[in-house]
Amino acid sequence: MPEFIKKIINRSEEGFSLVEVIVAMGVFAIALLSIVQVFYYSVSLNVRAKQVTTSANLAKREMDTMRLMTIDELDDLTDQVNALTDNTRRLDVNGDGLNDYELRIVITRADLGHGEGFLRYVVQIGVNPVGWKSGIYIGPPSSYNLRTVLLRNTDDQNQP
């Protein structure tokens, strides 16, 4: 058998030194920590994306409800919302008994004047997810705001 093959065989029987094992464990630990950081970051991004999507859906649902209201219903809602000092509603979306989102509505009413026969309602809806979920803090809640203008013909009181 050639001499270099005998050296390879003899070296492989010696095994790894303690320094080599410690260095390999250090490299593995650094790689594992970076993978854990990427995993945590992706989970937090997924939670935030879910919050924004749910917030947008809640705001759109409120806006769609208002779009179907008549002038009298919008006037009543405007009076109710503006009479409150704190017009924030807390919502439990998933039914676990904890408030998941806060919804704020601000409505201003203005007559367009000049005998045009239209009322303008400026509706602003803000939705904030609550910052704590299952005991894990996911950062400051991101707010979702929706603003639109609803026009109503004063000649036809019953039409949305």
C-alpha positions in Angstrom: 0.0 0.0 0.0 1.4 3.4 -0.9 2.7 5.6 1.9 0.2 8.5 1.4 -2.8 6.2 1.8 -1.4 4.8 5.0 -1.1 8.4 6.3 -4.7 9.2 5.4 -5.9 6.0 7.1 -3.9 6.6 10.2 -5.1 10.3 10.4 -8.7 9.3 10.1 -8.3 6.9 13.0 -7.0 9.7 15.2 -10.4 11.6 15.2 -11.1 15.3 15.9 -9.2 17.3 18.4 -11.1 19.2 21.1 -10.3 22.6 19.5 -11.8 21.4 16.2 -15.0 20.3 17.9 -15.3 23.6 19.8 -14.8 25.6 16.6 -17.3 23.5 14.8 -19.9 24.0 17.6 -19.3 27.8 17.5 -19.9 27.9 13.8 -23.0 25.8 14.2 -24.3 28.0 17.0 -23.8 31.2 15.0 -25.6 29.7 12.0 -28.4 28.5 14.3 -28.9 31.9 15.8 -29.1 33.6 12.5 -31.8 31.1 11.4 -33.7 31.7 14.6 -33.6 35.4 14.0 -34.9 35.0 10.4 -37.7 32.8 11.7 -38.7 35.2 14.4 -38.7 38.1 11.9 -40.9 36.2 9.4 -43.4 35.3 12.1 -43.6 38.9 13.3 -44.1 40.0 9.6 -46.9 37.5 9.2 -48.6 38.7 12.4 -48.4 42.3 11.2 -49.7 41.4 7.8 -52.7 39.6 9.4 -53.3 42.7 11.5 -53.3 45.1 8.6 -55.6 42.8 6.6 -58.1 42.4 9.4 -58.0 46.1 10.1 -58.7 46.9 6.5 -61.6 44.4 6.4 -63.1 45.9 9.6 -62.8 49.4 8.2 -64.3 48.4 4.9 -67.2 46.6 6.6 -68.0 49.7 8.6 -67.8 51.9 5.5 -70.0 49.5 3.5 -72.6 49.7 6.3 -72.6 53.5 6.1 -72.9 53.5 2.3 -76.2 51.6 2.6 -77.7 54.1 5.2 -80.3 56.7 4.4 -79.9 60.4 5.2 -81.9 60.0 8.5 -79.8 57.0 9.5 -76.6 58.8 8.7 -77.8 61.9 10.6 -78.6 59.7 13.7 -75.2 58.0 13.5 -73.4 61.3 13.1 -75.2 62.7 16.2 -74.4 59.5 18.2 -70.7 59.5 17.2 -70.2 63.2 17.8 -72.0 63.1 21.2 -69.4 60.6 22.6 -66.2 61.8 24.2 -64.6 58.5 23.4 -66.0 57.1 20.2 -63.7 54.1 20.3 -65.3 50.7 20.0 -63.3 47.7 21.1 -63.8 44.6 19.1 -63.2 40.9 19.9 -62.6 39.5 16.5 -61.7 35.9 17.3 -64.1 35.3 20.2 -61.5 34.7 22.9 -62.9 37.3 25.3 -60.1 39.8 24.7 -60.3 43.0 22.7 -58.3 42.5 19.5 -58.9 45.8 17.7 -60.0 49.4 18.4 -62.3 51.1 15.9 -62.8 54.9 15.8 -65.4 56.7 13.6 -65.4 60.4 13.0 -68.3 61.8 10.8 -68.7 65.4 9.8 -71.8 66.6 7.9 -72.0 69.6 5.6 -74.6 71.0 3.3 -73.1 71.7 -0.1 -75.3 74.8 -0.3 -76.2 76.7 -3.4 -79.5 74.9 -3.6 -77.9 71.7 -5.0 -79.9 69.4 -2.7 -76.9 67.3 -1.6 -75.5 66.5 1.8 -71.9 65.6 2.2 -70.7 63.3 5.0 -67.0 63.0 5.5 -66.4 59.6 7.2 -63.0 58.7 8.8 -62.6 55.2 10.2 -59.4 54.3 12.1 -58.6 50.7 13.2 -55.8 49.8 15.6 -54.9 46.3 16.5 -54.1 45.8 20.2 -50.3 45.4 20.7 -50.3 42.2 22.8 -51.2 38.8 21.4 -50.9 35.6 23.4 -48.4 37.2 25.7 -46.0 38.0 22.9 -45.4 41.7 22.2 -45.3 42.2 18.5 -44.4 45.9 18.5 -46.4 49.1 18.3 -49.7 48.5 16.7 -50.0 49.7 13.1 -53.0 51.9 12.4 -55.3 51.6 9.4 -57.2 54.7 8.4 -59.9 54.9 5.8 -61.5 58.2 4.7 -64.3 58.8 2.2 -67.0 61.2 1.3 -70.6 60.1 1.1 -73.0 62.3 -0.9 -76.8 62.0 -0.4 -79.5 63.6 -2.4 -81.8 65.5 0.0 -84.7 65.2 -2.5 -84.9 61.4 -2.0 -84.7 60.7 1.8 -85.0 56.9 1.5 -82.3 56.2 -1.0 -78.8 55.4 0.2 
